[in-house]
Amino acid sequence: MIDITDLSKTYGKARGIENINLEINEGEIFGFIGPNGAGKSTTIRILMNLIFPSAGSARIMGMDVIKETKRIKINVGYIPADANAYSSMNVREFLLYCINFYGVRNGEKRITELAGMFELDLNRNIADLSLGNRKKVSIVQSLLHNPKLLILDEPTTGLDPLMQSVFFELLRSENQKGMTVFFSSHILGEVQMLCKRVAIIKEGKIIQLEEIDNLRKKQLKKVTIESEKTLNKELFIFTGIEKLITLSGNNISFMYSGNINELVGFLSGMKVTNLTIEEPSLDEIFLHYYRS
Amino acid sequence: MNRNLFLKEMRRNMSSLITWLIVITVLITVTMSVYRTFMENQSKITGMLSLIPKGALQFKGISNFNDLLSVLGFYAANNVIYMMVLGSIFAIVLSSNIVLKEEYDKTAEYLLTRPITRSEIFFSKIAVVGLNLFMLNLVTALAGFLCMELVKKGPFSITSFLILSLYTLLLNLLFGSIGLFMSTIVRRAKPITTIAIGMVLIFYFIYTISKITESISNIGYLSPFRYVDMNVVNPSYRLDFWHLAYFTGISLLLTGLSYRIYKRKDIYL
């Protein structure tokens, strides 16, 4: 569905993104994670032809995002991070304006259906809407034309938990009908809930591309030790110990990837009083990849 | 061109167009209503006008005091400033905002992500500018024509009037293209209305100074106002080919450059 090859964007001497390679399959919900400024929005804006790449290429549904942008956008819905609609319009006028670009029949019916789902008052002026309600308008406009691909840039900012849940349910339901979702976020919990695969972007580069389940299973363990003796960093120079998380007195925790038996052997000389080996949370995995 | 976008832009600019139409039409009507009084007291007024430096009259396109006795001469000298300066301000404000506003209002992300090309966006928007300027010039010229018909003491050349009206439209279109060009070259998306209005006033100031001060008359050629021939009472008054080429050439050049830049412009919000 989306095919990104060696995509780069520089802003003068400043970094944007560097050699991004991604392939997103039809029908999947794909997560794109990274903190603010990592390059998520830059990548998305190139896909949507808002900005032009410095190098590389991107294709959606086999079509070049620059040369065939109009054809692509017939089947793409997009939720921008900043939801600023035309303040001189009311919600109905704005949504009708949006749907008229697609020549959708029974547009009013579709608008009413989606607005009802998000409890959106169609007669209110956009200028008077709260951030949350503007976000709802943004969500509704992206789905009006039943797109095959939905590109979301931080879509839940401003949405209350109830509406987030309605939104996620809607995404799952549309995904089951065949819609592909490209979901960019810095909130790992929502990515974990929805996505099957995830790419982690750091300083403009993809540092990890993995299935969510594999990311958890990938032998990365969180190890916590309690010892009779006071522990110090120098004791923990051992292959597989990737990152010390906390160290205080007799307690230490770290991320470990490697053979558990070897680790247990290594720890046996340390007078361990308590040992916990557990699956790290997705947040911890993310931070691990991000800081390493 | 995209009909949906064109209609939305026309609706959005309608109130502004109506306001400018009313203002300019009222100014023309009020000024022309003075013509009869002027004619009834022409000997006194001619005496007063003889005290005014020649250059001050020249910049209004008056080569001879008697020019003002013709209704068309009076119209050209007293009203064209409204249509030329105010019309150009309307043109440059409209065109400098019509594309850029989508960026600084952060609505470009909704527009550019629709199935519409940048060419369609650009041409829909300049069609709105063109139609607005055409309507402004048509209505104000009609108002001027009707006023002249009502107050005239003798016949006037309709051809000369039409040529003058065409010059005004061409000047407004030129400033429209300047505004469009300015909006595409700015890096940061923010309103440029003040700069745009300033540009019209600076060009008008250059034109005025060049007309009044003979020693620097050549700098007048830098101003588009210089290329509007206002000497309508001249029997050989005609549409000058080179002036026509100047207006159309620069307008097309700036519009073409704006189009090329906009086609490849990164839209930062």
HADDOCK unambig.tbl for C-alpha pairs under 7 A between the chains (distance, minus, plus):
assign (segid A and resid 48 and name CA) (segid B and resid 113 and name CA) 6.03 0.50 0.50
assign (segid A and resid 50 and name CA) (segid B and resid 112 and name CA) 6.76 0.50 0.50
assign (segid A and resid 50 and name CA) (segid B and resid 266 and name CA) 6.10 0.50 0.50
assign (segid A and resid 50 and name CA) (segid B and resid 267 and name CA) 5.37 0.50 0.50
assign (segid A and resid 51 and name CA) (segid B and resid 266 and name CA) 4.19 0.50 0.50
assign (segid A and resid 51 and name CA) (segid B and resid 267 and name CA) 5.74 0.50 0.50
assign (segid A and resid 52 and name CA) (segid B and resid 266 and name CA) 6.19 0.50 0.50
assign (segid A and resid 70 and name CA) (segid B and resid 115 and name CA) 4.40 0.50 0.50
assign (segid A and resid 70 and name CA) (segid B and resid 116 and name CA) 5.33 0.50 0.50
assign (segid A and resid 70 and name CA) (segid B and resid 117 and name CA) 5.80 0.50 0.50
assign (segid A and resid 71 and name CA) (segid B and resid 115 and name CA) 6.53 0.50 0.50
assign (segid A and resid 73 and name CA) (segid B and resid 113 and name CA) 6.50 0.50 0.50
assign (segid A and resid 73 and name CA) (segid B and resid 114 and name CA) 5.80 0.50 0.50
assign (segid A and resid 73 and name CA) (segid B and resid 115 and name CA) 4.78 0.50 0.50
assign (segid A and resid 74 and name CA) (segid B and resid 115 and name CA) 5.24 0.50 0.50
assign (segid A and resid 80 and name CA) (segid B and resid 109 and name CA) 6.80 0.50 0.50
assign (segid A and resid 84 and name CA) (segid B and resid 106 and name CA) 5.71 0.50 0.50
assign (segid A and resid 84 and name CA) (segid B and resid 107 and name CA) 5.81 0.50 0.50
assign (segid A and resid 85 and name CA) (segid B and resid 107 and name CA) 5.60 0.50 0.50
assign (segid A and resid 86 and name CA) (segid B and resid 107 and name CA) 6.51 0.50 0.50
assign (segid A and resid 100 and name CA) (segid B and resid 4 and name CA) 6.62 0.50 0.50
assign (segid A and resid 101 and name CA) (segid B and resid 4 and name CA) 6.83 0.50 0.50
assign (segid A and resid 101 and name CA) (segid B and resid 114 and name CA) 6.64 0.50 0.50
assign (segid A and resid 101 and name CA) (segid B and resid 115 and name CA) 6.63 0.50 0.50
